[in-house]
C-alpha cells in the first residue's frame, strides 16, 4: 500500500487552472438570453423603478404633510397657552402686591 503524497505547488496550480477553464467552458456553452427575454426584463425593471419612484414621492409628500401638521399643531398650542397666560395673570398694581406681602408678613408674625 502506498502512502499519501501531498500534491506540490505546481500540481495544485495546474488543477486550479483546469477547474477554472472547465467552469469558463461551461459558462460559454450556456445559451444567452433572447431579445424578447431581454426586452421583457427591461420592461419589468422600468416598471419596478417607476413604482418605486412613485412610492418615494408619496412618502415624501406624506412626510411634508406630517411636518406641516405638527408645525400647525405646535403654533395652535402656543397660541392657546399665550391666551391662557394672558387670561390667568391679570395685571396687579404695586399697592395690591404690597398688601399681599403685608398680609403674609402679618400671618407669619401671628404664627410665632
Residue frames as a rotation matrix with the C-alpha (Angstrom) as fourth column:
UNK 1
0.584 0.812 0.000 0.00
0.812 -0.584 0.000 0.00
0.000 0.000 -1.000 0.00
UNK 2
-0.354 -0.712 0.606 1.38
0.689 -0.637 -0.346 3.37
0.632 0.295 0.716 -0.96
UNK 3
-0.322 0.182 -0.929 1.30
0.796 -0.480 -0.370 6.27
-0.513 -0.858 0.009 1.42
UNK 4
0.746 0.657 0.109 -0.46
0.634 -0.651 -0.417 9.55
-0.203 0.380 -0.902 0.71
UNK 5
-0.479 -0.870 0.117 1.63
0.858 -0.437 0.270 12.05
-0.184 0.230 0.956 -1.21
UNK 6
0.297 0.575 -0.762 0.55
0.409 -0.798 -0.443 15.66
-0.863 -0.180 -0.473 -0.92
UNK 7
0.564 -0.076 0.822 0.47
0.808 -0.154 -0.569 17.48
0.170 0.985 -0.025 -4.26
UNK 8
-0.430 -0.784 -0.448 3.17
0.804 -0.558 0.207 20.09
-0.412 -0.271 0.870 -4.68
UNK 9
-0.247 0.310 -0.918 2.61
-0.027 -0.949 -0.313 23.70
-0.969 -0.053 0.243 -5.70
UNK 10
-0.808 -0.123 -0.576 2.81
-0.551 -0.188 0.813 23.08
-0.208 0.974 0.084 -9.46
UNK 11
-0.829 0.551 -0.096 0.21
0.481 0.789 0.383 20.29
0.287 0.271 -0.919 -9.30
UNK 12
-0.247 0.766 -0.593 -2.16
0.736 -0.250 -0.629 22.44
-0.630 -0.592 -0.503 -7.26
UNK 13
-0.354 0.099 -0.930 -1.89
-0.362 -0.931 0.039 25.38
-0.862 0.351 0.365 -9.66
UNK 14
-0.948 0.011 -0.317 -2.42
-0.296 0.327 0.897 23.08
0.114 0.945 -0.307 -12.64
UNK 15
-0.603 0.778 -0.175 -5.55
0.796 0.602 -0.063 21.56
0.056 -0.177 -0.983 -11.06
UNK 16
-0.173 0.523 -0.835 -6.82
0.387 -0.743 -0.546 25.07
-0.905 -0.418 -0.074 -10.24
UNK 17
-0.652 -0.137 -0.746 -6.21
-0.549 -0.594 0.588 26.24
-0.523 0.793 0.312 -13.81
UNK 18
-0.939 0.321 -0.127 -8.06
0.143 0.696 0.704 23.20
0.314 0.643 -0.699 -15.19
UNK 19
-0.376 0.838 -0.395 -11.04
0.868 0.170 -0.466 23.78
-0.324 -0.518 -0.792 -12.84
UNK 20
-0.237 0.245 -0.940 -11.25
-0.049 -0.969 -0.240 27.44
-0.970 -0.011 0.242 -13.88
UNK 21
-0.847 -0.123 -0.517 -11.07
-0.508 -0.100 0.856 26.54
-0.157 0.987 0.023 -17.55
UNK 22
-0.800 0.596 -0.065 -13.81
0.563 0.784 0.261 23.92
0.206 0.172 -0.963 -17.12
UNK 23
-0.158 0.751 -0.641 -16.09
0.679 -0.388 -0.623 26.46
-0.717 -0.534 -0.449 -15.38
UNK 24
-0.407 -0.064 -0.911 -15.40
-0.406 -0.881 0.243 29.02
-0.818 0.469 0.332 -18.11
UNK 25
-0.976 0.046 -0.214 -16.20
-0.173 0.440 0.881 26.49
0.135 0.897 -0.421 -20.85
UNK 26
-0.523 0.837 -0.162 -19.47
0.849 0.494 -0.189 25.60
-0.078 -0.237 -0.968 -19.14
UNK 27
-0.113 0.454 -0.884 -20.38
0.283 -0.838 -0.467 29.27
-0.953 -0.302 -0.034 -18.89
UNK 28
-0.651 -0.191 -0.734 -19.63
-0.579 -0.501 0.644 29.87
-0.491 0.844 0.216 -22.56
UNK 29
-0.956 0.290 -0.035 -21.68
0.209 0.764 0.611 26.81
0.204 0.577 -0.791 -23.57
UNK 30
-0.376 0.857 -0.354 -24.74
0.657 -0.023 -0.754 28.19
-0.654 -0.515 -0.554 -21.79
UNK 31
-0.232 0.329 0.915 -27.10
0.869 -0.353 0.347 29.88
0.437 0.876 -0.204 -24.27
UNK 32
-0.985 -0.140 -0.098 -27.62
0.167 -0.909 -0.381 33.63
-0.036 -0.392 0.919 -23.81
UNK 33
-0.268 0.932 -0.244 -30.94
0.339 -0.146 -0.930 35.35
-0.902 -0.331 -0.277 -23.25
UNK 34
-0.245 0.275 0.930 -33.08
0.968 0.018 0.249 36.02
0.052 0.961 -0.271 -26.30
UNK 35
-0.871 -0.066 0.487 -34.03
0.163 -0.974 0.160 39.52
0.464 0.219 0.859 -27.44
UNK 36
0.083 0.988 0.131 -37.63
-0.040 -0.128 0.991 39.02
0.996 -0.088 0.029 -26.29
UNK 37
0.451 0.029 -0.892 -36.48
0.810 0.406 0.423 37.91
0.375 -0.913 0.159 -22.86
UNK 38
-0.627 -0.741 -0.239 -34.11
0.779 -0.588 -0.219 40.88
0.022 -0.323 0.946 -22.55
UNK 39
-0.653 0.464 0.598 -36.90
-0.081 -0.828 0.555 43.26
0.753 0.314 0.578 -23.59
UNK 40
0.428 0.842 -0.328 -39.27
0.246 0.240 0.939 41.71
0.869 -0.483 -0.104 -21.02
UNK 41
0.081 -0.491 -0.867 -36.63
0.992 0.123 0.023 42.07
0.095 -0.862 0.497 -18.27
UNK 42
-0.867 -0.448 0.218 -36.02
0.449 -0.892 -0.049 45.70
0.216 0.055 0.975 -19.21
UNK 43
-0.251 0.868 0.429 -39.75
-0.130 -0.469 0.874 46.47
0.959 0.164 0.230 -19.22
UNK 44
0.542 0.434 -0.720 -40.17
0.587 0.417 0.694 44.82
0.601 -0.798 -0.028 -15.84
UNK 45
-0.321 -0.758 -0.568 -37.20
0.947 -0.265 -0.182 46.76
-0.013 -0.596 0.803 -14.44
UNK 46
-0.855 0.023 0.518 -38.53
0.124 -0.961 0.248 50.07
0.504 0.276 0.819 -15.75
UNK 47
0.160 0.986 0.050 -41.98
0.009 -0.052 0.999 49.34
0.987 -0.159 -0.017 -14.33
UNK 48
0.398 -0.092 -0.913 -40.48
0.864 0.371 0.340 48.44
0.307 -0.924 0.227 -10.94
UNK 49
-0.678 -0.717 -0.161 -38.34
0.734 -0.650 -0.196 51.60
0.036 -0.251 0.967 -10.92
UNK 50
-0.568 0.550 0.612 -41.37
-0.091 -0.781 0.618 53.75
0.818 0.295 0.494 -11.79
UNK 51
0.493 0.776 -0.393 -43.38
0.295 0.276 0.915 52.15
0.819 -0.567 -0.093 -8.96
UNK 52
0.068 -0.560 -0.826 -40.53
0.997 0.072 0.033 52.74
0.041 -0.825 0.563 -6.51
UNK 53
-0.866 -0.370 0.336 -40.20
0.395 -0.919 0.005 56.37
0.307 0.137 0.942 -7.63
UNK 54
-0.113 0.915 0.387 -43.94
-0.121 -0.400 0.909 56.89
0.986 0.056 0.155 -7.14
UNK 55
0.568 0.281 -0.774 -43.77
0.648 0.426 0.631 55.30
0.507 -0.860 0.060 -3.68
UNK 56
-0.435 -0.797 -0.420 -40.84
0.900 -0.383 -0.205 57.59
0.003 -0.467 0.884 -2.78
UNK 57
-0.746 0.203 0.634 -42.78
0.060 -0.928 0.368 60.62
0.663 0.313 0.680 -3.99
UNK 58
0.333 0.941 -0.057 -45.82
0.068 0.036 0.997 59.62
0.940 -0.336 -0.052 -1.91
UNK 59
0.333 -0.282 -0.900 -43.69
0.921 0.303 0.246 59.02
0.203 -0.910 0.361 1.21
UNK 60
-0.755 -0.653 0.055 -42.01
0.637 -0.751 -0.173 62.39
0.154 -0.096 0.983 0.74
UNK 61
-0.426 0.680 0.596 -45.37
-0.135 -0.700 0.702 64.15
0.894 0.218 0.390 0.34
UNK 62
0.567 0.649 -0.507 -46.73
0.372 0.348 0.861 62.41
0.735 -0.677 -0.044 3.45
UNK 63
-0.080 -0.689 -0.721 -43.65
0.996 -0.023 -0.088 63.41
0.044 -0.725 0.688 5.44
UNK 64
-0.865 -0.209 0.456 -44.01
0.265 -0.962 0.062 67.02
0.426 0.175 0.888 4.34
UNK 65
0.029 0.962 0.270 -47.71
-0.128 -0.265 0.956 66.99
0.991 -0.062 0.116 5.28
UNK 66
0.502 0.109 -0.858 -46.88
0.742 0.455 0.492 65.50
0.444 -0.884 0.148 8.69
UNK 67
-0.577 -0.769 -0.276 -44.29
0.814 -0.511 -0.276 68.24
0.072 -0.384 0.921 9.29
UNK 68
-0.706 0.370 0.603 -46.82
-0.090 -0.892 0.442 70.93
0.702 0.258 0.664 8.36
UNK 69
0.380 0.892 -0.244 -49.47
0.129 0.210 0.969 69.36
0.916 -0.400 -0.035 10.59
UNK 70
0.198 -0.395 -0.897 -47.04
0.961 0.259 0.098 69.18
0.194 -0.882 0.430 13.51
UNK 71
-0.836 -0.529 0.146 -46.00
0.509 -0.847 -0.152 72.80
0.204 -0.053 0.978 12.98
UNK 72
-0.337 0.801 0.494 -49.61
-0.212 -0.576 0.789 73.94
0.917 0.161 0.364 12.83
UNK 73
0.543 0.530 -0.651 -50.44
0.466 0.454 0.759 71.99
0.698 -0.716 0.000 15.99
UNK 74
-0.240 -0.722 -0.649 -47.45
0.969 -0.135 -0.208 73.50
0.062 -0.679 0.732 17.80
UNK 75
-0.874 -0.040 0.484 -48.48
0.116 -0.985 0.128 77.00
0.472 0.167 0.866 16.77
UNK 76
0.108 0.989 0.097 -52.04
-0.084 -0.088 0.993 76.33
0.991 -0.116 0.073 17.94
UNK 77
0.419 -0.026 -0.908 -50.78
0.824 0.431 0.368 75.11
0.382 -0.902 0.202 21.32
UNK 78
-0.661 -0.725 -0.196 -48.54
0.747 -0.608 -0.270 78.15
0.077 -0.325 0.943 21.69
UNK 79
-0.631 0.500 0.594 -51.41
-0.138 -0.825 0.548 80.48
0.764 0.264 0.589 20.84
UNK 80
0.438 0.831 -0.343 -53.70
0.190 0.288 0.939 78.70
0.879 -0.476 -0.031 23.32
UNK 81
0.116 -0.480 -0.869 -51.05
0.981 0.194 0.024 78.86
0.157 -0.855 0.494 26.06
UNK 82
-0.867 -0.437 0.241 -50.44
0.418 -0.900 -0.126 82.54
0.272 -0.008 0.962 25.38
UNK 83
-0.220 0.876 0.429 -54.18
-0.216 -0.473 0.854 83.23
0.951 0.095 0.294 25.57
UNK 84
0.570 0.415 -0.709 -54.48
0.521 0.485 0.702 81.27
0.636 -0.770 0.060 28.83
UNK 85
-0.321 -0.775 -0.544 -51.46
0.942 -0.201 -0.268 83.06
0.098 -0.598 0.795 30.30
UNK 86
-0.847 0.055 0.528 -52.92
0.035 -0.986 0.160 86.44
0.530 0.155 0.834 29.44
UNK 87
0.128 0.991 0.038 -56.26
-0.155 -0.018 0.988 85.35
0.980 -0.132 0.151 30.86
UNK 88
0.473 0.038 -0.880 -54.91
0.707 0.579 0.405 83.88
0.525 -0.814 0.248 34.09
UNK 89
-0.317 -0.723 -0.614 -52.43
0.937 -0.340 -0.083 86.56
-0.148 -0.602 0.785 35.06
UNK 90
0.719 0.567 0.402 -54.28
0.609 -0.793 0.030 89.81
0.336 0.223 -0.915 35.49
UNK 91
-0.242 -0.808 0.538 -52.17
0.341 -0.589 -0.732 92.90
0.909 0.006 0.418 35.92
UNK 92
0.528 0.353 -0.772 -51.81
0.834 -0.043 0.551 93.75
0.161 -0.935 -0.317 39.61
UNK 93
0.660 -0.272 0.701 -50.85
-0.146 -0.961 -0.235 97.10
0.737 0.052 -0.674 40.92
UNK 94
-0.437 -0.898 -0.043 -47.99
-0.016 0.055 -0.998 97.78
0.899 -0.436 -0.038 43.29
UNK 95
-0.375 0.372 0.849 -50.44
-0.899 -0.368 -0.236 98.52
0.225 -0.852 0.473 46.06
UNK 96
0.728 0.667 -0.158 -52.08
-0.626 0.741 0.242 95.09
0.279 -0.077 0.957 45.64
UNK 97
0.328 -0.690 -0.645 -48.72
0.216 0.719 -0.660 93.30
0.920 0.077 0.385 45.77
UNK 98
-0.641 -0.572 0.512 -47.71
-0.319 -0.409 -0.855 95.32
0.698 -0.711 0.079 48.85
UNK 99
0.078 0.762 0.643 -50.97
-0.988 -0.029 0.155 94.44
0.137 -0.647 0.750 50.56
UNK 100
0.821 0.180 -0.542 -50.45
-0.209 0.978 0.008 90.70
0.532 0.107 0.840 49.85
UNK 101
-0.130 -0.955 -0.266 -46.88
0.203 0.237 -0.950 90.87
0.970 -0.178 0.163 51.15
UNK 102
-0.572 -0.038 0.820 -48.02
-0.685 -0.528 -0.502 92.64
0.452 -0.848 0.276 54.30
UNK 103
0.527 0.826 0.197 -50.73
-0.826 0.443 0.349 90.01
0.201 -0.347 0.916 54.84
UNK 104
0.582 -0.398 -0.709 -48.16
0.160 0.911 -0.380 87.21
0.797 0.108 0.594 54.55
UNK 105
-0.522 -0.818 0.241 -45.87
-0.030 -0.265 -0.964 89.00
0.852 -0.511 0.113 56.96
UNK 106
-0.249 0.516 0.820 -48.69
-0.934 -0.352 -0.062 89.51
0.257 -0.781 0.569 59.48
UNK 107
0.788 0.541 -0.294 -49.69
-0.474 0.838 0.272 85.83
0.394 -0.075 0.916 59.18
UNK 108
0.145 -0.828 -0.541 -46.09
0.292 0.558 -0.776 84.78
0.945 -0.046 0.323 59.83
UNK 109
-0.679 -0.379 0.630 -45.92
-0.398 -0.531 -0.748 87.02
0.617 -0.758 0.210 62.91
UNK 110
0.190 0.859 0.475 -49.24
-0.950 0.040 0.309 85.65
0.247 -0.510 0.824 64.17
UNK 111
0.682 0.037 -0.730 -47.95
-0.079 0.997 -0.024 82.07
0.727 0.074 0.683 63.98
UNK 112
-0.302 -0.938 -0.168 -44.97
0.145 0.129 -0.981 82.84
0.942 -0.321 0.097 66.25
